[in-house]
Amino acid sequence: MKILVSACLLGVPCRYDGQSKPCPDMEMLQKQHTLIPFCPECIGGLPTPRDPSEIVGDAVISRSGRDVTAEYRRGAEEALKICRMFDCRVAVLKEKSPSCGHGKVYDGTFSGTLRTGDGITAALLAENGISVYGESDIPALLTEFPAVPFTKMHGIGNDYIFIDRICGVPVDDMASLAVEMSARRFSVGGDGIICVCPPEDPANHGRMRMFNADGSEGKMCGNGVRCAAKFLYDSGYVPEDCREIRVETLSGVRTLHLQVENGRCTGAAVDMGKAVFTPADIPVLVSGKKVQSYPVEAAGETWKLTAVSMGNPHAVIFTDKPEALLLESLGPALEHHPLFPDRVNVEFVRVLDGEHLEMRVWERGSGETYACGTGACAAVAAAVLEGYCAAGKPVTVRLRGGCLTVTVAKDWQVWLEGPAETVYRGVWQPE
């Protein structure tokens, strides 16, 4: 929401005495809304500094006796024009002022005594349907007009809406917010939201909570954690010379090596932990040590899948023609297959050669996405298990949104490398 505010409350030295009256609550207001600063007295043609003025009857008179009513009215009219130009439905104005005061103003005796009434600008704005608040009303205003500043980011097309919980952006129900904000064409749109939170362990740099587009909470996201690392670095939450950071996730702490150009993080290599094949740890309701090339019925066909956990469950299916598959029906059938009590992400993988894979991915809770970092890791781990790729060698995985590089060591430790990009920043406020 765009809000007209008295410039002196933002620290602009435009008061009659050449000073300002910064308001601490303005910082949070500025994080949640777009503020349009102005000073009606300056806009009306009065100098800074200037004689203090108060309302006497229907006029505005300076302490030296000068009638400055015309300048005050001109400033009020310009303020109204600004509100109309920027579609400001709300104004936060300096209290007690003969121009901006709302509810109480000085009584014209220059004794510091207040009386009931509005300043010239406050009165004109209120007459024209603009809600006027004083600086002491900001906490109530934030409750009345809740807004969520966000940053849209993506890792090769796997796009998430990032919300800064470190600075205290209020979010009561992250699951519901994910559903509302992720709806494509009807809202911001994305594969989900990721809240960047203060770390629980001060030895780490931040904590990531990820919610899919359907509101379910995910444990880990390879593309998302790279973007979270970029968010932490670019927002100044880690030292400028820092190149290794640790991010807490529900799957454990992830260490990332940052790629930085011109003071901005452009990507990262992530220690994704070890690929896990034990059925109970995925989980998948199959006995044995591994679920490898296991036949499963779905959508009227039999599919051979290999189950892997990368902190979240994956089913990898090797196929010659992933682009020909009807994922709209096949994806949900496999995601909700009774073998997977926590549902599952599904990767459809074509082996191009020992160092290149091509894949489509169906993410639980989000549907088909342009990329999935944990899915790419699971695909390479399954390819190493099946003998398609060699352990210890980087493998390029081509997804709809671009390419990721995955290295699976002989002990199944997995590294993921890829870009992270900021798309835009905005403020989300439901009507």
ZASE-927675 format. One record per residue (C-alpha): x, y, z. Coordinates in steps of 0.05 Angstrom, whole numbers, plus 5000, padded with zeros to 4 digits. Example, Ala and Ser with C-alpha at 12.3 -4.5 7.8 and 13.67 -1.06 7.14 Angstrom:
2
524649105156527349795143
***
This chain:
431
500050005000502450714985502251175045503351925046507852105106510452745137517752785114520253005182518052325210522951995163528752435186528252985133530253655166524254045142520954275207520255015224526654975265530554625210530453975248526753315239522752855285524652145264519551635286522450935304516050585281517150855211522350325198517349755203512150155165517250265109518649515106511349345096508849925053511250435002512051115035511151774997514552325038512353055035512353695075506154125061509354755090515454695045511154504985506755105001512555574993515055695064522655685078526455235126527655465180521555905190517356215245513055715282505655785265499055595297491755605277488056225302480756205284480456045210487456305196494556055206498856575239506356565252509256765319511457425288504257565267504757395193498657085160501156455125494356145112495256165036501755775040498655255086492655165041497055114980501154575014494754195032492254224961498953964935498753404986491853194960494453204889500252744910495352264943491252234880497352154836500151574876493351284898494951384971488951185013492551295079496751865107501251855169502352575191506152945246501753025307499753705335502254085274497854655244498554305177498953565195495853495264489953015269485153045328489253535369493054165347496254755384491055265405494155895375497056185439504155915427504055645498504154905481496754825497492854345453485654375430481153905391481753985316485653815253491254155216489854465147492753875108489853335153482953635148483153685071485652975063480252705111474853095074476952735010476552035039483851925058484851585126489352025169493751745225498852055272505651755285503151445351497851065310503050675269502650025310495050025302495850195228500449595217495149145248489449455209493049425142497548805146502548745089508148255074514448515038517447954997523047794948521647354887527646904873529146284832534345754819533845564745526345684745524745354812521645994839519946174910517246774948522246965003519947295067524847615115523147375185529947615211527548345207520948145239515948135182509647875216506947225188502046845233500346265187505846095137502145495108495945905090500246475064503945985018497345764988494946484977501446774950503546184906497346154862499846314792495846824752491746994814497247224862504747314863505746604838511146104855512845394876511945614948514546085001521046065039521746435105528846645122529146635198534346765252538546145266536945725327544545615336548446275334554145905301549945875238547946455193540446335183534745845182530245655124522945425128519945215062512445155047510044844982504545164940499344714974501544955043505244315063512044435095518144145060524443935095529444135043530144474975536744504938534845094894531445434952537345384999541945704947537046274941536646325017544146385019543946934967538447285006542547265070548847525035545548064992541348315051547648425093546147885145553047585135559847945129561648205060567947775057564247145078564446595026562045995068555546025105551245525143543645495136539145095182533744675149529044135174533843635143539743915181544944465172547244575101554044885085554445315023560445594985558246254955559846514885560247284890560947784834560848544843558448494914552548034898551847284907550446954839550146224860552945714908555545004917551644644971553644065014547143675009549043125058548842395040543942044993540041535033537140885004534640545067527040465057525040655128529141295124525941535058520541295077517840765030513840165051518339635020522739145057530139055042536339485042534639884979528840014932532239954865528639884798522539694838516239574797510340014815503440064783500940774769496441094717495240414683502640244672508439924709514240374727521040164754523240664807529240754852527641094919532541594949532242085006535842755001532742995065526042905029523342294992524642184917522741654867527341644806524841324741529541234682526141314615527941444543522541974531521142394593518342954549512742504523509942324592503242604615505542854682498743174697495942474711502242074724505342554774499542554824498741794818505941684839506342254889500441964928502141224917500840824981508040594982510041305004506841495070509642215066508242264991514142314944517642754892518442394825524042484775523542234703530642174678533942044610541341854611544942224555551841964575555941844638556442594652549742854628542642724649536043034626530043044672523043274687520643314758514043264794514643594863510043384918505543954938507344374877506443954814511243974755516644504766522144784723527444514769528644134834535444144867534343554913531143194854537443294812541643024869537042424876537342294801544942294800545341864863540541364830544641394765550941224804547340654840544940384773551840454741549940994691554741504722561241454761562041664833566442274846565342584777561043204765554643064727550643594691543143534700538943894648532044104673526644534642529445164674536845034662542744614686545344404754551844054770551643474819557443074846556142424885562142154923563541424936560841495006554441804976556042505000552742974950554743674926550044114885552244724847547945234810545745954803541046364846537446984821533147534848527247704803523948284839521748554907514748754926509548814981503648334983497248585014490648225005484648654988
***
